Amino acid sequence: MSPPMYTAIPATTDRAYWQMKTDDATRSLQVFVPIYPDLHQQLKAEAWKASQTRLAKKVKSLPPLDVEQSGHF
């Protein structure tokens, strides 16, 4: 069975993407793990690139420092 098509990491309510894992020793710790780890890694990488691109657009670069007019150097 091939993994379903996703363009972003879905909420943990999506049972086609996530499965719940319980700690065998304590039987109390429950975490959500992706059913398709390779797909999850790909989506994480794409989300990281998109967030870095958005941050780069928000950060304005400073104008070049005019050393001669500043008087500090």
All heavy atoms as a GROMACS GRO file, in nm:
protein
  586
    1MET      N    1   0.085  -0.118   0.000
    1MET     CA    2   0.000   0.000   0.000
    1MET      C    3   0.089   0.124   0.000
    1MET      O    4   0.181   0.136   0.079
    1MET     CB    5  -0.089  -0.002   0.124
    1MET     CG    6  -0.185   0.114   0.130
    1MET     SD    7  -0.307   0.095   0.259
    1MET     CE    8  -0.233   0.192   0.387
    2SER      N    9   0.064   0.215  -0.089
    2SER     CA   10   0.143   0.338  -0.094
    2SER      C   11   0.085   0.441   0.002
    2SER      O   12  -0.036   0.442   0.027
    2SER     CB   13   0.145   0.393  -0.236
    2SER     OG   14   0.016   0.432  -0.274
    3PRO      N   15   0.171   0.528   0.055
    3PRO     CA   16   0.122   0.629   0.148
    3PRO      C   17   0.029   0.728   0.079
    3PRO      O   18   0.046   0.759  -0.039
    3PRO     CB   19   0.249   0.698   0.197
    3PRO     CG   20   0.356   0.659   0.105
    3PRO     CD   21   0.314   0.535   0.034
    4PRO      N   22  -0.072   0.776   0.151
    4PRO     CA   23  -0.160   0.876   0.091
    4PRO      C   24  -0.084   1.004   0.062
    4PRO      O   25   0.020   1.031   0.120
    4PRO     CB   26  -0.267   0.899   0.198
    4PRO     CG   27  -0.216   0.836   0.322
    4PRO     CD   28  -0.107   0.743   0.286
    5MET      N   29  -0.135   1.083  -0.030
    5MET     CA   30  -0.069   1.208  -0.069
    5MET      C   31  -0.096   1.315   0.036
    5MET      O   32  -0.211   1.343   0.069
    5MET     CB   33  -0.120   1.256  -0.205
    5MET     CG   34  -0.077   1.166  -0.318
    5MET     SD   35   0.104   1.155  -0.337
    5MET     CE   36   0.146   1.322  -0.374
    6TYR      N   37   0.009   1.373   0.088
    6TYR     CA   38   0.000   1.483   0.183
    6TYR      C   39   0.089   1.595   0.135
    6TYR      O   40   0.195   1.572   0.078
    6TYR     CB   41   0.046   1.440   0.323
    6TYR     CG   42  -0.052   1.352   0.396
    6TYR    CD1   43  -0.040   1.214   0.394
    6TYR    CD2   44  -0.157   1.408   0.468
    6TYR    CE1   45  -0.128   1.133   0.460
    6TYR    CE2   46  -0.247   1.327   0.534
    6TYR     CZ   47  -0.233   1.190   0.531
    6TYR     OH   48  -0.322   1.111   0.598
    7THR      N   49   0.047   1.718   0.159
    7THR     CA   50   0.130   1.833   0.126
    7THR      C   51   0.181   1.902   0.252
    7THR      O   52   0.265   1.990   0.244
    7THR     CB   53   0.050   1.935   0.042
    7THR    OG1   54  -0.066   1.975   0.115
    7THR    CG2   55   0.010   1.875  -0.091
    8ALA      N   56   0.130   1.862   0.368
    8ALA     CA   57   0.174   1.916   0.496
    8ALA      C   58   0.150   1.810   0.603
    8ALA      O   59   0.072   1.718   0.584
    8ALA     CB   60   0.098   2.044   0.530
    9ILE      N   61   0.218   1.827   0.716
    9ILE     CA   62   0.200   1.733   0.826
    9ILE      C   63   0.061   1.758   0.887
    9ILE      O   64   0.031   1.868   0.930
    9ILE     CB   65   0.310   1.751   0.931
    9ILE    CG1   66   0.446   1.718   0.868
    9ILE    CG2   67   0.283   1.663   1.053
    9ILE    CD1   68   0.564   1.746   0.957
   10PRO      N   69  -0.024   1.656   0.890
   10PRO     CA   70  -0.161   1.674   0.939
   10PRO      C   71  -0.168   1.672   1.092
   10PRO      O   72  -0.071   1.635   1.159
   10PRO     CB   73  -0.235   1.555   0.880
   10PRO     CG   74  -0.131   1.450   0.869
   10PRO     CD   75  -0.004   1.522   0.838
   11ALA      N   76  -0.282   1.709   1.144
   11ALA     CA   77  -0.307   1.703   1.287
   11ALA      C   78  -0.303   1.558   1.333
   11ALA      O   79  -0.320   1.465   1.254
   11ALA     CB   80  -0.443   1.765   1.320
   12THR      N   81  -0.284   1.538   1.461
   12THR     CA   82  -0.274   1.402   1.514
   12THR      C   83  -0.406   1.327   1.509
   12THR      O   84  -0.411   1.208   1.537
   12THR     CB   85  -0.221   1.403   1.659
   12THR    OG1   86  -0.302   1.490   1.737
   12THR    CG2   87  -0.077   1.447   1.663
   13THR      N   88  -0.512   1.392   1.471
   13THR     CA   89  -0.641   1.324   1.458
   13THR      C   90  -0.650   1.244   1.328
   13THR      O   91  -0.741   1.164   1.312
   13THR     CB   92  -0.757   1.424   1.460
   13THR    OG1   93  -0.735   1.522   1.358
   13THR    CG2   94  -0.766   1.493   1.596
   14ASP      N   95  -0.556   1.263   1.238
   14ASP     CA   96  -0.555   1.191   1.111
   14ASP      C   97  -0.496   1.051   1.132
   14ASP      O   98  -0.375   1.033   1.139
   14ASP     CB   99  -0.473   1.268   1.007
   14ASP     CG  100  -0.481   1.209   0.869
   14ASP    OD1  101  -0.521   1.091   0.856
   14ASP    OD2  102  -0.446   1.278   0.773
   15ARG      N  103  -0.581   0.952   1.144
   15ARG     CA  104  -0.537   0.816   1.173
   15ARG      C  105  -0.475   0.746   1.052
   15ARG      O  106  -0.418   0.639   1.066
   15ARG     CB  107  -0.654   0.732   1.227
   15ARG     CG  108  -0.708   0.784   1.356
   15ARG     CD  109  -0.608   0.762   1.467
   15ARG     NE  110  -0.663   0.808   1.593
   15ARG     CZ  111  -0.600   0.888   1.677
   15ARG    NH1  112  -0.481   0.930   1.648
   15ARG    NH2  113  -0.656   0.925   1.789
   16ALA      N  114  -0.486   0.804   0.935
   16ALA     CA  115  -0.419   0.747   0.818
   16ALA      C  116  -0.272   0.787   0.815
   16ALA      O  117  -0.192   0.729   0.742
   16ALA     CB  118  -0.488   0.793   0.689
   17TYR      N  119  -0.234   0.887   0.896
   17TYR     CA  120  -0.096   0.936   0.898
   17TYR      C  121  -0.025   0.901   1.029
   17TYR      O  122   0.092   0.867   1.029
   17TYR     CB  123  -0.097   1.088   0.880
   17TYR     CG  124   0.039   1.149   0.863
   17TYR    CD1  125   0.097   1.161   0.739
   17TYR    CD2  126   0.112   1.194   0.974
   17TYR    CE1  127   0.224   1.217   0.723
   17TYR    CE2  128   0.238   1.250   0.959
   17TYR     CZ  129   0.293   1.261   0.834
   17TYR     OH  130   0.418   1.315   0.819
   18TRP      N  131  -0.097   0.910   1.140
   18TRP     CA  132  -0.038   0.889   1.272
   18TRP      C  133  -0.086   0.759   1.334
   18TRP      O  134  -0.196   0.714   1.312
   18TRP     CB  135  -0.078   1.002   1.367
   18TRP     CG  136  -0.027   1.136   1.326
   18TRP    CD1  137  -0.098   1.234   1.264
   18TRP    CD2  138   0.104   1.189   1.343
   18TRP    NE1  139  -0.019   1.344   1.241
   18TRP    CE2  140   0.106   1.319   1.289
   18TRP    CE3  141   0.221   1.138   1.398
   18TRP    CZ2  142   0.219   1.398   1.289
   18TRP    CZ3  143   0.334   1.218   1.398
   18TRP    CH2  144   0.333   1.347   1.344
   19GLN      N  145   0.000   0.701   1.417
   19GLN     CA  146  -0.040   0.589   1.502
   19GLN      C  147   0.008   0.620   1.644
   19GLN      O  148   0.106   0.692   1.663
   19GLN     CB  149   0.018   0.458   1.453
   19GLN     CG  150   0.170   0.450   1.454
   19GLN     CD  151   0.218   0.322   1.390
   19GLN    OE1  152   0.140   0.238   1.348
   19GLN    NE2  153   0.349   0.306   1.382
   20MET      N  154  -0.063   0.570   1.742
   20MET     CA  155  -0.028   0.596   1.880
   20MET      C  156   0.066   0.486   1.929
   20MET      O  157   0.044   0.368   1.904
   20MET     CB  158  -0.153   0.602   1.967
   20MET     CG  159  -0.128   0.672   2.095
   20MET     SD  160  -0.273   0.714   2.196
   20MET     CE  161  -0.409   0.638   2.120
   21LYS      N  162   0.171   0.527   1.996
   21LYS     CA  163   0.268   0.432   2.049
   21LYS      C  164   0.267   0.443   2.201
   21LYS      O  165   0.274   0.552   2.256
   21LYS     CB  166   0.407   0.463   1.994
   21LYS     CG  167   0.513   0.366   2.038
   21LYS     CD  168   0.644   0.400   1.971
   21LYS     CE  169   0.750   0.301   2.016
   21LYS     NZ  170   0.880   0.336   1.958
   22THR      N  171   0.258   0.329   2.268
   22THR     CA  172   0.255   0.325   2.414
   22THR      C  173   0.385   0.264   2.464
   22THR      O  174   0.435   0.167   2.407
   22THR     CB  175   0.137   0.240   2.463
   22THR    OG1  176   0.017   0.292   2.406
   22THR    CG2  177   0.124   0.244   2.613
   23ASP      N  178   0.438   0.320   2.573
   23ASP     CA  179   0.558   0.266   2.634
   23ASP      C  180   0.525   0.129   2.694
   23ASP      O  181   0.433   0.116   2.775
   23ASP     CB  182   0.607   0.361   2.743
   23ASP     CG  183   0.738   0.318   2.804
   23ASP    OD1  184   0.799   0.222   2.754
   23ASP    OD2  185   0.779   0.380   2.903
   24ASP      N  186   0.598   0.027   2.653
   24ASP     CA  187   0.569  -0.109   2.698
   24ASP      C  188   0.593  -0.128   2.848
   24ASP      O  189   0.523  -0.205   2.912
   24ASP     CB  190   0.654  -0.210   2.621
   24ASP     CG  191   0.614  -0.216   2.474
   24ASP    OD1  192   0.497  -0.186   2.444
   24ASP    OD2  193   0.699  -0.251   2.391
   25ALA      N  194   0.689  -0.057   2.904
   25ALA     CA  195   0.722  -0.075   3.045
   25ALA      C  196   0.615  -0.014   3.136
   25ALA      O  197   0.570  -0.078   3.232
   25ALA     CB  198   0.858  -0.015   3.076
   26THR      N  199   0.576   0.108   3.109
   26THR     CA  200   0.481   0.176   3.198
   26THR      C  201   0.338   0.171   3.149
   26THR      O  202   0.245   0.193   3.226
   26THR     CB  203   0.521   0.324   3.215
   26THR    OG1  204   0.512   0.387   3.087
   26THR    CG2  205   0.660   0.337   3.272
   27ARG      N  206   0.320   0.147   3.023
   27ARG     CA  207   0.188   0.144   2.960
   27ARG      C  208   0.112   0.277   2.977
   27ARG      O  209  -0.008   0.284   2.962
   27ARG     CB  210   0.101   0.032   3.014
   27ARG     CG  211   0.153  -0.105   2.989
   27ARG     CD  212   0.055  -0.178   2.901
   27ARG     NE  213   0.100  -0.315   2.882
   27ARG     CZ  214   0.136  -0.361   2.764
   27ARG    NH1  215   0.130  -0.285   2.660
   27ARG    NH2  216   0.176  -0.484   2.752
   28SER      N  217   0.185   0.383   3.009
   28SER     CA  218   0.117   0.510   3.029
   28SER      C  219   0.162   0.617   2.929
   28SER      O  220   0.086   0.707   2.898
   28SER     CB  221   0.140   0.562   3.171
   28SER     OG  222   0.279   0.585   3.191
   29LEU      N  223   0.285   0.609   2.883
   29LEU     CA  224   0.336   0.709   2.792
   29LEU      C  225   0.284   0.682   2.652
   29LEU      O  226   0.310   0.577   2.594
   29LEU     CB  227   0.489   0.708   2.792
   29LEU     CG  228   0.558   0.806   2.699
   29LEU    CD1  229   0.527   0.949   2.740
   29LEU    CD2  230   0.706   0.782   2.698
   30GLN      N  231   0.209   0.775   2.598
   30GLN     CA  232   0.156   0.759   2.464
   30GLN      C  233   0.205   0.875   2.378
   30GLN      O  234   0.194   0.990   2.416
   30GLN     CB  235   0.004   0.757   2.464
   30GLN     CG  236  -0.052   0.639   2.539
   30GLN     CD  237  -0.204   0.641   2.542
   30GLN    OE1  238  -0.266   0.743   2.517
   30GLN    NE2  239  -0.262   0.527   2.572
   31VAL      N  240   0.261   0.841   2.265
   31VAL     CA  241   0.308   0.941   2.170
   31VAL      C  242   0.253   0.905   2.033
   31VAL      O  243   0.218   0.791   2.006
   31VAL     CB  244   0.462   0.949   2.165
   31VAL    CG1  245   0.519   1.000   2.296
   31VAL    CG2  246   0.524   0.817   2.128
   32PHE      N  247   0.246   1.004   1.948
   32PHE     CA  248   0.204   0.982   1.811
   32PHE      C  249   0.327   0.972   1.723
   32PHE      O  250   0.415   1.057   1.729
   32PHE     CB  251   0.113   1.096   1.763
   32PHE     CG  252  -0.021   1.096   1.829
   32PHE    CD1  253  -0.045   1.177   1.938
   32PHE    CD2  254  -0.122   1.015   1.784
   32PHE    CE1  255  -0.168   1.177   2.000
   32PHE    CE2  256  -0.246   1.013   1.845
   32PHE     CZ  257  -0.269   1.095   1.954
   33VAL      N  258   0.334   0.869   1.644
   33VAL     CA  259   0.443   0.850   1.550
   33VAL      C  260   0.384   0.837   1.410
   33VAL      O  261   0.275   0.782   1.393
   33VAL     CB  262   0.529   0.726   1.585
   33VAL    CG1  263   0.602   0.747   1.716
   33VAL    CG2  264   0.447   0.600   1.590
   34PRO      N  265   0.455   0.887   1.310
   34PRO     CA  266   0.402   0.875   1.174
   34PRO      C  267   0.407   0.731   1.125
   34PRO      O  268   0.500   0.657   1.155
   34PRO     CB  269   0.495   0.964   1.092
   34PRO     CG  270   0.620   0.973   1.171
   34PRO     CD  271   0.582   0.958   1.314
   35ILE      N  272   0.306   0.692   1.052
   35ILE     CA  273   0.301   0.558   0.995
   35ILE      C  274   0.404   0.546   0.883
   35ILE      O  275   0.466   0.442   0.865
   35ILE     CB  276   0.159   0.527   0.943
   35ILE    CG1  277   0.062   0.522   1.061
   35ILE    CG2  278   0.155   0.397   0.865
   35ILE    CD1  279  -0.084   0.510   1.022
   36TYR      N  280   0.426   0.652   0.810
   36TYR     CA  281   0.522   0.655   0.699
   36TYR      C  282   0.637   0.749   0.734
   36TYR      O  283   0.633   0.869   0.704
   36TYR     CB  284   0.455   0.702   0.570
   36TYR     CG  285   0.331   0.623   0.537
   36TYR    CD1  286   0.204   0.677   0.557
   36TYR    CD2  287   0.340   0.494   0.486
   36TYR    CE1  288   0.090   0.605   0.526
   36TYR    CE2  289   0.226   0.421   0.456
   36TYR     CZ  290   0.102   0.477   0.476
   36TYR     OH  291  -0.010   0.404   0.447
   37PRO      N  292   0.743   0.701   0.800
   37PRO     CA  293   0.853   0.788   0.844
   37PRO      C  294   0.922   0.863   0.730
   37PRO      O  295   0.962   0.978   0.747
   37PRO     CB  296   0.951   0.693   0.913
   37PRO     CG  297   0.874   0.569   0.941
   37PRO     CD  298   0.764   0.563   0.841
   38ASP      N  299   0.937   0.799   0.615
   38ASP     CA  300   1.004   0.867   0.503
   38ASP      C  301   0.922   0.986   0.454
   38ASP      O  302   0.976   1.093   0.426
   38ASP     CB  303   1.029   0.770   0.388
   38ASP     CG  304   1.128   0.661   0.426
   38ASP    OD1  305   1.210   0.684   0.517
   38ASP    OD2  306   1.123   0.553   0.364
   39LEU      N  307   0.792   0.967   0.443
   39LEU     CA  308   0.703   1.077   0.403
   39LEU      C  309   0.707   1.187   0.507
   39LEU      O  310   0.713   1.306   0.474
   39LEU     CB  311   0.560   1.026   0.385
   39LEU     CG  312   0.453   1.131   0.360
   39LEU    CD1  313   0.480   1.207   0.230
   39LEU    CD2  314   0.314   1.068   0.359
   40HIS      N  315   0.707   1.150   0.634
   40HIS     CA  316   0.711   1.249   0.742
   40HIS      C  317   0.839   1.332   0.735
   40HIS      O  318   0.836   1.454   0.748
   40HIS     CB  319   0.700   1.179   0.877
   40HIS     CG  320   0.692   1.273   0.992
   40HIS    ND1  321   0.583   1.353   1.015
   40HIS    CD2  322   0.780   1.302   1.090
   40HIS    CE1  323   0.604   1.426   1.123
   40HIS    NE2  324   0.724   1.397   1.169
   41GLN      N  325   0.952   1.266   0.710
   41GLN     CA  326   1.079   1.337   0.699
   41GLN      C  327   1.078   1.434   0.580
   41GLN      O  328   1.127   1.546   0.590
   41GLN     CB  329   1.194   1.237   0.684
   41GLN     CG  330   1.330   1.300   0.694
   41GLN     CD  331   1.356   1.365   0.827
   41GLN    OE1  332   1.310   1.318   0.930
   41GLN    NE2  333   1.428   1.474   0.827
   42GLN      N  334   1.020   1.392   0.470
   42GLN     CA  335   1.010   1.478   0.351
   42GLN      C  336   0.923   1.600   0.381
   42GLN      O  337   0.959   1.712   0.346
   42GLN     CB  338   0.951   1.398   0.235
   42GLN     CG  339   0.928   1.479   0.110
   42GLN     CD  340   0.855   1.400   0.003
   42GLN    OE1  341   0.843   1.278   0.012
   42GLN    NE2  342   0.807   1.468  -0.097
   43LEU      N  343   0.809   1.579   0.447
   43LEU     CA  344   0.720   1.691   0.479
   43LEU      C  345   0.785   1.786   0.579
   43LEU      O  346   0.768   1.908   0.569
   43LEU     CB  347   0.587   1.639   0.534
   43LEU     CG  348   0.500   1.562   0.434
   43LEU    CD1  349   0.380   1.502   0.504
   43LEU    CD2  350   0.457   1.652   0.320
   44LYS      N  351   0.861   1.733   0.675
   44LYS     CA  352   0.932   1.817   0.770
   44LYS      C  353   1.034   1.905   0.699
   44LYS      O  354   1.047   2.023   0.728
   44LYS     CB  355   1.001   1.733   0.877
   44LYS     CG  356   0.912   1.687   0.986
   44LYS     CD  357   0.980   1.596   1.086
   44LYS     CE  358   1.109   1.647   1.141
   44LYS     NZ  359   1.166   1.559   1.246
   45ALA      N  360   1.108   1.847   0.605
   45ALA     CA  361   1.209   1.922   0.531
   45ALA      C  362   1.144   2.032   0.447
   45ALA      O  363   1.194   2.146   0.443
   45ALA     CB  364   1.289   1.828   0.441
   46GLU      N  365   1.033   2.002   0.384
   46GLU     CA  366   0.962   2.103   0.304
   46GLU      C  367   0.908   2.215   0.393
   46GLU      O  368   0.915   2.332   0.357
   46GLU     CB  369   0.850   2.038   0.224
   46GLU     CG  370   0.900   1.949   0.112
   46GLU     CD  371   0.789   1.869   0.045
   46GLU    OE1  372   0.670   1.890   0.076
   46GLU    OE2  373   0.823   1.783  -0.038
   47ALA      N  374   0.854   2.180   0.509
   47ALA     CA  375   0.803   2.280   0.602
   47ALA      C  376   0.915   2.369   0.653
   47ALA      O  377   0.898   2.490   0.667
   47ALA     CB  378   0.730   2.213   0.717
   48TRP      N  379   1.031   2.310   0.680
   48TRP     CA  380   1.146   2.386   0.727
   48TRP      C  381   1.192   2.486   0.620
   48TRP      O  382   1.216   2.603   0.650
   48TRP     CB  383   1.260   2.292   0.764
   48TRP     CG  384   1.384   2.364   0.805
   48TRP    CD1  385   1.496   2.382   0.733
   48TRP    CD2  386   1.407   2.429   0.930
   48TRP    NE1  387   1.590   2.453   0.803
   48TRP    CE2  388   1.536   2.484   0.925
   48TRP    CE3  389   1.331   2.446   1.045
   48TRP    CZ2  390   1.591   2.555   1.031
   48TRP    CZ3  391   1.386   2.517   1.150
   48TRP    CH2  392   1.514   2.571   1.143
   49LYS      N  393   1.202   2.441   0.497
   49LYS     CA  394   1.242   2.532   0.389
   49LYS      C  395   1.142   2.645   0.373
   49LYS      O  396   1.182   2.760   0.356
   49LYS     CB  397   1.255   2.456   0.257
   49LYS     CG  398   1.384   2.383   0.241
   49LYS     CD  399   1.413   2.344   0.097
   49LYS     CE  400   1.312   2.246   0.044
   49LYS     NZ  401   1.346   2.189  -0.086
   50ALA      N  402   1.014   2.614   0.380
   50ALA     CA  403   0.911   2.718   0.364
   50ALA      C  404   0.918   2.819   0.478
   50ALA      O  405   0.906   2.940   0.455
   50ALA     CB  406   0.772   2.653   0.359
   51SER      N  407   0.939   2.773   0.601
   51SER     CA  408   0.945   2.866   0.713
   51SER      C  409   1.071   2.952   0.705
   51SER      O  410   1.067   3.071   0.736
   51SER     CB  411   0.940   2.792   0.847
   51SER     OG  412   1.057   2.717   0.867
   52GLN      N  413   1.182   2.896   0.661
   52GLN     CA  414   1.305   2.974   0.646
   52GLN      C  415   1.290   3.079   0.536
   52GLN      O  416   1.340   3.190   0.549
   52GLN     CB  417   1.423   2.882   0.618
   52GLN     CG  418   1.457   2.792   0.732
   52GLN     CD  419   1.485   2.867   0.860
   52GLN    OE1  420   1.568   2.956   0.865
   52GLN    NE2  421   1.412   2.832   0.965
   53THR      N  422   1.219   3.044   0.431
   53THR     CA  423   1.194   3.140   0.323
   53THR      C  424   1.108   3.255   0.373
   53THR      O  425   1.137   3.372   0.344
   53THR     CB  426   1.125   3.069   0.204
   53THR    OG1  427   1.210   2.964   0.160
   53THR    CG2  428   1.100   3.165   0.090
   54ARG      N  429   1.004   3.223   0.450
   54ARG     CA  430   0.918   3.328   0.506
   54ARG      C  431   0.997   3.418   0.600
   54ARG      O  432   0.981   3.540   0.599
   54ARG     CB  433   0.798   3.269   0.578
   54ARG     CG  434   0.690   3.218   0.485
   54ARG     CD  435   0.561   3.187   0.559
   54ARG     NE  436   0.578   3.091   0.667
   54ARG     CZ  437   0.570   2.959   0.656
   54ARG    NH1  438   0.547   2.906   0.537
   54ARG    NH2  439   0.587   2.881   0.760
   55LEU      N  440   1.081   3.360   0.684
   55LEU     CA  441   1.161   3.440   0.776
   55LEU      C  442   1.259   3.530   0.701
   55LEU      O  443   1.280   3.644   0.739
   55LEU     CB  444   1.239   3.350   0.871
   55LEU     CG  445   1.159   3.289   0.984
   55LEU    CD1  446   1.246   3.190   1.062
   55LEU    CD2  447   1.106   3.396   1.077
   56ALA      N  448   1.318   3.479   0.596
   56ALA     CA  449   1.413   3.558   0.518
   56ALA      C  450   1.345   3.678   0.455
   56ALA      O  451   1.405   3.785   0.442
   56ALA     CB  452   1.479   3.471   0.412
   57LYS      N  453   1.220   3.664   0.416
   57LYS     CA  454   1.148   3.775   0.356
   57LYS      C  455   1.112   3.880   0.460
   57LYS      O  456   1.106   3.998   0.430
   57LYS     CB  457   1.021   3.725   0.288
   57LYS     CG  458   1.048   3.648   0.162
   57LYS     CD  459   0.919   3.600   0.099
   57LYS     CE  460   0.946   3.517  -0.025
   57LYS     NZ  461   0.823   3.464  -0.083
   58LYS      N  462   1.089   3.838   0.586
   58LYS     CA  463   1.052   3.931   0.692
   58LYS      C  464   1.170   4.013   0.741
   58LYS      O  465   1.155   4.126   0.782
   58LYS     CB  466   0.991   3.856   0.810
   58LYS     CG  467   0.853   3.805   0.784
   58LYS     CD  468   0.798   3.740   0.909
   58LYS     CE  469   0.659   3.687   0.886
   58LYS     NZ  470   0.605   3.623   1.006
   59VAL      N  471   1.289   3.953   0.741
   59VAL     CA  472   1.407   4.020   0.793
   59VAL      C  473   1.460   4.114   0.687
   59VAL      O  474   1.495   4.074   0.578
   59VAL     CB  475   1.515   3.917   0.832
   59VAL    CG1  476   1.642   3.986   0.876
   59VAL    CG2  477   1.463   3.825   0.940
   60LYS      N  478   1.464   4.242   0.722
   60LYS     CA  479   1.518   4.340   0.629
   60LYS      C  480   1.667   4.354   0.655
   60LYS      O  481   1.711   4.364   0.770
   60LYS     CB  482   1.450   4.476   0.649
   60LYS     CG  483   1.304   4.475   0.612
   60LYS     CD  484   1.244   4.611   0.630
   60LYS     CE  485   1.097   4.610   0.594
   60LYS     NZ  486   1.034   4.739   0.614
   61SER      N  487   1.743   4.355   0.551
   61SER     CA  488   1.887   4.372   0.569
   61SER      C  489   1.917   4.517   0.603
   61SER      O  490   1.849   4.610   0.560
   61SER     CB  491   1.962   4.329   0.444
   61SER     OG  492   1.919   4.408   0.335
   62LEU      N  493   2.020   4.536   0.683
   62LEU     CA  494   2.061   4.671   0.724
   62LEU      C  495   2.134   4.737   0.608
   62LEU      O  496   2.203   4.673   0.530
   62LEU     CB  497   2.153   4.663   0.845
   62LEU     CG  498   2.090   4.610   0.972
   62LEU    CD1  499   2.197   4.591   1.079
   62LEU    CD2  500   1.983   4.704   1.022
   63PRO      N  501   2.121   4.869   0.599
   63PRO     CA  502   2.195   4.939   0.494
   63PRO      C  503   2.344   4.930   0.525
   63PRO      O  504   2.385   4.914   0.641
   63PRO     CB  505   2.144   5.083   0.504
   63PRO     CG  506   2.088   5.095   0.641
   63PRO     CD  507   2.041   4.960   0.680
   64PRO      N  508   2.428   4.939   0.424
   64PRO     CA  509   2.572   4.932   0.448
   64PRO      C  510   2.617   5.046   0.539
   64PRO      O  511   2.565   5.158   0.532
   64PRO     CB  512   2.634   4.942   0.310
   64PRO     CG  513   2.525   4.979   0.218
   64PRO     CD  514   2.395   4.957   0.285
   65LEU      N  515   2.711   5.018   0.625
   65LEU     CA  516   2.763   5.116   0.718
   65LEU      C  517   2.861   5.206   0.646
   65LEU      O  518   2.956   5.160   0.583
   65LEU     CB  519   2.833   5.045   0.835
   65LEU     CG  520   2.893   5.134   0.941
   65LEU    CD1  521   2.782   5.213   1.012
   65LEU    CD2  522   2.968   5.051   1.042
   66ASP      N  523   2.838   5.336   0.656
   66ASP     CA  524   2.928   5.432   0.595
   66ASP      C  525   3.033   5.467   0.700
   66ASP      O  526   3.010   5.547   0.791
   66ASP     CB  527   2.852   5.557   0.551
   66ASP     CG  528   2.939   5.651   0.470
   66ASP    OD1  529   3.059   5.624   0.453
   66ASP    OD2  530   2.885   5.752   0.422
   67VAL      N  531   3.148   5.405   0.691
   67VAL     CA  532   3.252   5.418   0.791
   67VAL      C  533   3.304   5.561   0.800
   67VAL      O  534   3.331   5.611   0.909
   67VAL     CB  535   3.368   5.320   0.760
   67VAL    CG1  536   3.479   5.333   0.862
   67VAL    CG2  537   3.316   5.177   0.755
   68GLU      N  538   3.314   5.630   0.691
   68GLU     CA  539   3.371   5.765   0.691
   68GLU      C  540   3.282   5.864   0.762
   68GLU      O  541   3.328   5.956   0.827
   68GLU     CB  542   3.397   5.810   0.548
   68GLU     CG  543   3.506   5.728   0.479
   68GLU     CD  544   3.524   5.769   0.334
   68GLU    OE1  545   3.466   5.870   0.292
   68GLU    OE2  546   3.596   5.697   0.264
   69GLN      N  547   3.152   5.850   0.753
   69GLN     CA  548   3.060   5.946   0.813
   69GLN      C  549   3.023   5.913   0.957
   69GLN      O  550   2.974   5.997   1.029
   69GLN     CB  551   2.931   5.956   0.730
   69GLN     CG  552   2.954   6.020   0.595
   69GLN     CD  553   2.823   6.035   0.519
   69GLN    OE1  554   2.719   5.998   0.568
   69GLN    NE2  555   2.833   6.091   0.399
   70SER      N  556   3.048   5.792   1.001
   70SER     CA  557   3.005   5.754   1.135
   70SER      C  558   3.090   5.815   1.243
   70SER      O  559   3.043   5.845   1.352
   70SER     CB  560   3.003   5.602   1.150
   70SER     OG  561   3.135   5.553   1.147
   71GLY      N  562   3.218   5.837   1.218
   71GLY     CA  563   3.308   5.897   1.316
   71GLY      C  564   3.349   5.803   1.428
   71GLY      O  565   3.419   5.844   1.519
   72HIS      N  566   3.303   5.683   1.423
   72HIS     CA  567   3.337   5.587   1.528
   72HIS      C  568   3.458   5.501   1.492
   72HIS      O  569   3.508   5.430   1.575
   72HIS     CB  570   3.219   5.494   1.557
   72HIS     CG  571   3.101   5.567   1.613
   72HIS    ND1  572   3.098   5.613   1.740
   72HIS    CD2  573   2.982   5.601   1.557
   72HIS    CE1  574   2.983   5.673   1.763
   72HIS    NE2  575   2.910   5.667   1.652
   73PHE      N  576   3.504   5.508   1.369
   73PHE     CA  577   3.613   5.422   1.326
   73PHE      C  578   3.729   5.502   1.281
   73PHE      O  579   3.728   5.603   1.227
   73PHE     CB  580   3.567   5.328   1.213
   73PHE     CG  581   3.457   5.236   1.257
   73PHE    CD1  582   3.325   5.263   1.226
   73PHE    CD2  583   3.486   5.122   1.331
   73PHE    CE1  584   3.224   5.178   1.266
   73PHE    CE2  585   3.384   5.037   1.370
   73PHE     CZ  586   3.254   5.065   1.339
   0.00000   0.00000   0.00000
